[in-house]
């Protein structure tokens, strides 16, 4: 077994690339896919964050479960746009082997979503906020 390392960077980068490199999904989020809160954003957009990692070493291999959130923001009246973006993200992340550096992707599970209360930005523009949770299972490559 090798020396313990974190899979956080590999998984966050892999999730971002999977979403950003899919042209059909990217068309749904013209505001972009971010790993930080953008200044002066265009909506709708996605924001990957809230990552946490749990070691699940087994059979002499380093294994990790990385949990993360996909925040979807939309200024559309109602949740229809955010739900369409979520449907696309869930299908893409569950059906795609995520390319990772130093780790092998085993599975991605969708753990559900919650609709946050509508929020106002500094310009009093109301936007919808949907938070989806995923778990990514990886093992050392």
C-alpha positions as CSV (number, residue, x, y, z in Angstrom):
1,X,0.0,0.0,0.0
2,X,1.3,3.5,-0.8
3,X,1.6,6.4,1.5
4,X,-1.8,8.1,2.2
5,X,-2.8,11.0,-0.1
6,X,-5.9,13.0,-0.6
7,X,-8.3,12.5,-3.6
8,X,-10.0,15.9,-3.1
9,X,-8.1,17.8,-5.9
10,X,-8.4,14.9,-8.4
11,X,-12.1,14.5,-7.8
12,X,-13.0,18.2,-7.8
13,X,-11.0,18.7,-11.0
14,X,-12.5,15.6,-12.6
15,X,-16.1,16.6,-11.8
16,X,-15.5,20.1,-13.1
17,X,-14.0,18.8,-16.3
18,X,-16.8,16.2,-16.8
19,X,-19.5,18.9,-16.6
20,X,-17.5,21.6,-18.5
21,X,-16.5,19.4,-21.4
22,X,-20.0,18.1,-22.2
23,X,-21.3,20.5,-24.8
24,X,-25.0,19.7,-24.2
25,X,-24.7,20.3,-20.5
26,X,-22.6,23.4,-20.9
27,X,-25.3,24.9,-23.2
28,X,-27.7,24.8,-20.2
29,X,-25.4,26.9,-18.0
30,X,-24.2,29.9,-20.1
31,X,-23.0,31.5,-16.9
32,X,-20.4,28.8,-16.5
33,X,-19.3,26.1,-14.1
34,X,-17.2,27.5,-11.3
35,X,-15.2,26.3,-8.3
36,X,-15.6,29.7,-6.7
37,X,-18.2,32.4,-6.5
38,X,-17.9,34.5,-9.7
39,X,-18.0,38.3,-9.6
40,X,-20.8,39.8,-11.7
41,X,-22.2,36.4,-12.7
42,X,-24.4,35.5,-15.7
43,X,-27.2,33.1,-14.9
44,X,-27.8,30.2,-14.9
45,X,-24.6,28.9,-13.5
46,X,-23.2,26.0,-11.5
47,X,-20.8,26.2,-8.5
48,X,-18.9,23.1,-7.2
49,X,-18.1,23.2,-3.5
50,X,-18.5,21.7,0.0
51,X,-16.1,18.8,-0.7
52,X,-15.2,16.4,2.1
53,X,-13.3,13.2,2.0
54,X,-13.5,9.9,4.0
55,X,-10.8,7.2,3.7
56,X,-12.2,3.7,2.9
57,X,-8.9,1.8,2.5
58,X,-9.4,-1.9,1.8
59,X,-7.5,-4.9,0.6
60,X,-4.2,-3.1,0.6
61,X,-5.5,-0.2,-1.5
62,X,-6.1,3.4,-0.7
63,X,-9.8,4.1,-1.4
64,X,-11.7,7.3,-0.8
65,X,-15.3,8.5,-0.7
66,X,-15.4,12.2,-1.7
67,X,-18.7,14.0,-1.1
68,X,-19.4,17.3,-2.8
69,X,-22.2,19.7,-3.7
70,X,-23.3,21.1,-7.0
71,X,-25.0,24.5,-6.5
72,X,-27.3,25.6,-9.3
73,X,-28.3,29.2,-9.6
74,X,-31.0,30.5,-11.9
75,X,-32.9,33.8,-12.3
76,X,-35.7,32.0,-14.1
77,X,-39.1,32.4,-12.4
78,X,-39.7,29.1,-10.8
79,X,-37.5,26.0,-10.7
80,X,-38.0,24.6,-14.2
81,X,-34.6,25.8,-15.5
82,X,-32.7,24.6,-12.4
83,X,-34.4,21.2,-12.5
84,X,-33.4,20.7,-16.2
85,X,-29.8,21.6,-15.3
86,X,-29.9,19.1,-12.4
87,X,-31.3,16.3,-14.6
88,X,-28.5,16.8,-17.1
89,X,-25.8,16.9,-14.3
90,X,-27.2,13.7,-12.6
91,X,-27.3,11.8,-15.9
92,X,-23.8,12.9,-16.9
93,X,-22.1,12.3,-13.6
94,X,-23.8,8.9,-13.0
95,X,-23.1,7.6,-16.5
96,X,-19.5,8.9,-17.1
97,X,-16.3,7.5,-15.9
98,X,-14.6,10.5,-14.4
99,X,-11.0,11.0,-15.6
100,X,-8.8,11.4,-12.5
101,X,-5.1,12.0,-12.0
102,X,-3.6,9.4,-9.7
103,X,-6.9,7.8,-8.8
104,X,-9.3,5.4,-10.5
105,X,-13.0,6.2,-10.6
106,X,-15.2,3.5,-9.3
107,X,-18.7,5.1,-9.1
108,X,-20.6,8.3,-8.6
109,X,-23.8,8.3,-6.6
110,X,-26.4,11.1,-6.6
111,X,-27.6,11.6,-3.0
112,X,-30.4,14.0,-3.7
113,X,-31.1,17.7,-3.9
114,X,-32.7,20.4,-1.8
115,X,-34.3,23.6,-3.0
116,X,-32.9,26.5,-1.0
117,X,-34.9,29.7,-0.4
118,X,-34.8,32.2,-3.2
119,X,-32.1,34.8,-2.6
120,X,-31.5,38.4,-3.7
121,X,-28.2,39.6,-5.0
122,X,-26.8,43.1,-4.4
123,X,-28.8,44.5,-7.3
124,X,-32.0,43.0,-5.8
125,X,-32.2,40.4,-8.6
126,X,-33.9,37.3,-7.2
127,X,-32.4,33.9,-8.1
128,X,-33.3,30.3,-7.4
129,X,-30.8,28.1,-5.7
130,X,-30.8,24.3,-5.9
131,X,-28.2,22.2,-4.1
132,X,-27.4,18.6,-5.3
133,X,-25.1,16.2,-3.3
134,X,-22.9,13.6,-4.9
135,X,-20.6,10.9,-3.6
136,X,-17.6,9.8,-5.7
137,X,-15.9,6.5,-4.9
138,X,-12.2,6.2,-6.0
139,X,-9.2,4.0,-5.5
140,X,-5.5,4.5,-6.0
141,X,-4.5,4.0,-9.6
